[in-house]
Amino acid sequence: MERSASGPDVAAAPSGQDRAGSFESRGIDCVPDSERHGAARELFTLWAAPNVSYLSFVVGGALVLTGLSLAEALAVTVAGNLFWLLTGFIAVSGPAAGTSGSVISRAMYGVVGNKAVVALTGWLIASLYLALNWSAASVAGLGLTSRAGLPDTPAVDALVVCLIAGATILVAIYGHATIVRLYGALSVLLTVVFLAVGVMVLTRANWSYTPTEPLTGLGRFVALASGFTIVASAPLSYANSPDLTRYLPRETSPKAITLWTASGAFLPSVLFTAVGSLAATTLDMSDPQAALESVVPAWFVPVLVIAVVLNTVANNGITAYSSGLSMQSVGVRLHRVVAVLVVGLIGTAMTLFALLVFDFLTAVNTLMELVVVVTGPCMAVYATDIVLRRNRYDGEQLHDQSRTSPYWYRAGVNRAGVLATLGGASAATLCASSSSWAGPLSSAMGGLNLAVPVGVLGSAVLYWALSRAFGTLPAATALPPATAPHPVIAPHPATAAPPATAQPPATTLPPTTPQH
């Protein structure tokens, strides 16, 4: 149970087994070794289900619509998805600490500083993604209700949103074991459906496609960087991967955790984004739903729509699950199930507002282009901390929020983590660009967006240097000798970002594009 200097700050939950089909009672409290279970290989389907996605088709089509050649679109797809290695790498901290990533990050930001970071990245941004995904799935679902003869009214719109949100929240409430079991089946089902669509698309693809007016010079680099940002924003938004590994036995191989997590997301993301790019060589992907429906038989359209909705449930299921844990970690005294319900209700309200009142698709574009300004530095600091500490985290000490906690630092704040994140995010903002806004450095470079490499690399280097300058690492792990008996977990190649990203007005996503 979580404790602060003044007592427990999370409602106590009875200890219980993590069983599929039963409500998971445990929140952010540590998982004892006696209740650890599972294997790293189960992470493959757990991450495949959210990423066998309609969104990948959409993004792939958007890359070609920006003016990229087919080869360039495929190269950007592979490069941006390499950041799944970073998602997999930070997942290794879950079994080491036996608690959620939103608690482990107290080591990086301090007991007090972590509350602000988690409130932003683990709750606010996550809630926005819930709303955006539900909105996108609702648009697809409303097409199905129209085919069924239901009127296009706000009441029907709201009903569709609530049904999709309700299914998602139910998955998150049941929790970890149910997610692992359910996502294994969903990954197979979704793969079959989307592969069928992919085969139909490939029979029409123009494999020798070249843009009518090929991009050259700076415009080409701007478009390449724009596409890279869009693709990279997905893996860089999943800082919750430790939440899904914390039940694994402590001795589980970090390498296996990294590779199973990364490959489960990387392979379907690359495959179906590539199919989307190929679709754009012959289909009008400015309206991706209509384009894909035009190549499948009429009887298959409802199957495709249901698959889109199921993928959204899978995607948002783990987001809502982690958001509930994040709410607990910032000090909200709620049982995990209640915390998930609160997050779900807020996300549903935001979705209804986005769908019925505000043009959410415009906000989608801007969010996807700019969210990496925050998520990139946070992921970089997390990964660097794992390297510096050699993945040694004491879950019980992380739950100590008193002034005597080893993670209290100065006034509850780890200056190294906070300054590194703020510094990297500030530098990334100066270099960022979207369809509606550009930082001064990006503007000076003609709209070229360097937010990802600047934010990720800058924060990693700053955290490494400041941790030593402030002496915020334990002596036993700060400077391990070359002959240390415990192997150092090497920095993952994914922390070295590929070249820049950009987004001028000419390269915006089509107006119907939903986003993760």
Secondary structure, 3 states (H helix, E strand, C coil): CCEECCEECCCCCCCCCCCCCCCCCCCCCCCCHHHCCCCCCHHHHHHHHHHCCHHHHHHHHHHHHCCCCHHHHHHHHHHHHCCHHHHHHHCCHHHHHCCCHHHHCHHHHCCCHHHHHHHHHHHHHHHHHHHHHHHHHHHHHHHHHHHCCCCCCHHHHHHHHHHHHHHHHHHHHHCHHHHHHHHHHHHHHHHHHHHHHHHHHHCCCCCCCCCCCCCCHHHHHHHHHHHHHHHHHCHHHCCCHHHHCCCCCCCCCHHHHHHHHHHHHHHHHHHHHHHHHHHCCCCCCCCHHHHHHCCCCHHHHHHHHHHHHHHHHHHHHHHHHHHHHHHHHCCCCCCHHHHHHHHHHHHHHHHHHHHHCCCHHHHHHHHHHHCHHHHHHHHHHHHHHHHHHCCCCCHHHHCEECCCCCCCCECCECHHHHHHHHHHHHHHHHCCECCCCECHHHHHCCCCCCHHHHHHHHHHHHHHHHHHHHCCCCHHHHCCCCCCCCCCCCCCHHHCCCCCCCCCHHHCCCCCCCCC
